[in-house]
Amino acid sequence: MKRFFLPVLLVIGLLASVSCERQKNKWSKFFGYTHDDIVGTYSFSNMSDAFAGLEEVEETHHCDLCDDAQITIAAISDRTIRFSINCPSANFARDYIGSASINSSDFKIDMTTGFLFSGSKIRAYNLMAYVYKNEAQQVRLHGFASADVYGLVPTAVPSVNDTVKTSSHTYYFDVIKN
């Protein structure tokens, strides 16, 4: 009888240790993060499913190479951060400056910067990232930055123009704080 229970107990112990290890790598939305939690440098997460369901086409880029997805978040004040993203292989770099979260229970970074007017075109740069944390206290950001161009189109009413998006490029990232 002892010979039967010992292998069973070993198998149960092995399964329990494997499930505990898997649990440490489980990512959950990080509600109520602070600037101290997100400030730092980030590099690609190496998660195999980071861009599952996202097809890379001319207008989208997955920042998943070793030299890509260089992200740095720096605190400028108690309420303001600088979120810098650099995707060298896509020739995209941008700084976003502002408040990372409107309220303390949020789990996203959502920023817009750079409404640049150039003739009849408007350029806007948007950033959205979900903030995650695992049991090992690692912080992960999963999201995108986009560069959108809008054109001004005349309407039937004189001196009134409509705004139409003429192009959009999106740069997806999935990074873990170093």
ChimeraX attribute file (.defattr): number of C-alpha atoms within 10 A of each C-alpha:
attribute: neighborCount
match mode: 1-to-1
recipient: residues
	/A:1	5
	/A:2	6
	/A:3	7
	/A:4	8
	/A:5	10
	/A:6	11
	/A:7	11
	/A:8	11
	/A:9	11
	/A:10	11
	/A:11	12
	/A:12	12
	/A:13	11
	/A:14	12
	/A:15	12
	/A:16	12
	/A:17	12
	/A:18	11
	/A:19	10
	/A:20	11
	/A:21	12
	/A:22	10
	/A:23	13
	/A:24	14
	/A:25	14
	/A:26	12
	/A:27	17
	/A:28	15
	/A:29	17
	/A:30	19
	/A:31	16
	/A:32	15
	/A:33	21
	/A:34	15
	/A:35	20
	/A:36	11
	/A:37	15
	/A:38	22
	/A:39	16
	/A:40	16
	/A:41	16
	/A:42	21
	/A:43	23
	/A:44	23
	/A:45	18
	/A:46	13
	/A:47	11
	/A:48	7
	/A:49	8
	/A:50	18
	/A:51	17
	/A:52	7
	/A:53	7
	/A:54	11
	/A:55	10
	/A:56	13
	/A:57	10
	/A:58	8
	/A:59	12
	/A:60	17
	/A:61	21
	/A:62	22
	/A:63	24
	/A:64	22
	/A:65	14
	/A:66	10
	/A:67	13
	/A:68	18
	/A:69	27
	/A:70	21
	/A:71	23
	/A:72	18
	/A:73	21
	/A:74	17
	/A:75	18
	/A:76	13
	/A:77	11
	/A:78	10
	/A:79	13
	/A:80	15
	/A:81	20
	/A:82	18
	/A:83	24
	/A:84	17
	/A:85	23
	/A:86	19
	/A:87	22
	/A:88	14
	/A:89	14
	/A:90	13
	/A:91	7
	/A:92	17
	/A:93	14
	/A:94	19
	/A:95	17
	/A:96	21
	/A:97	19
	/A:98	18
	/A:99	20
	/A:100	24
	/A:101	19
	/A:102	11
	/A:103	11
	/A:104	10
	/A:105	12
	/A:106	16
	/A:107	19
	/A:108	22
	/A:109	20
	/A:110	19
	/A:111	18
	/A:112	15
	/A:113	16
	/A:114	15
	/A:115	13
	/A:116	12
	/A:117	13
	/A:118	9
	/A:119	8
	/A:120	11
	/A:121	17
	/A:122	19
	/A:123	18
	/A:124	16
	/A:125	21
	/A:126	17
	/A:127	22
	/A:128	18
	/A:129	20
	/A:130	19
	/A:131	24
	/A:132	21
	/A:133	21
	/A:134	16
	/A:135	13
	/A:136	11
	/A:137	12
	/A:138	15
	/A:139	22
	/A:140	25
	/A:141	25
	/A:142	19
	/A:143	20
	/A:144	21
	/A:145	24
	/A:146	20
	/A:147	19
	/A:148	17
	/A:149	20
	/A:150	18
	/A:151	19
	/A:152	16
	/A:153	12
	/A:154	12
	/A:155	11
	/A:156	8
	/A:157	7
	/A:158	7
	/A:159	7
	/A:160	10
	/A:161	14
	/A:162	11
	/A:163	15
	/A:164	13
	/A:165	13
	/A:166	12
	/A:167	12
	/A:168	15
	/A:169	17
	/A:170	22
	/A:171	22
	/A:172	24
	/A:173	26
	/A:174	24
	/A:175	23
	/A:176	21
	/A:177	19
	/A:178	12
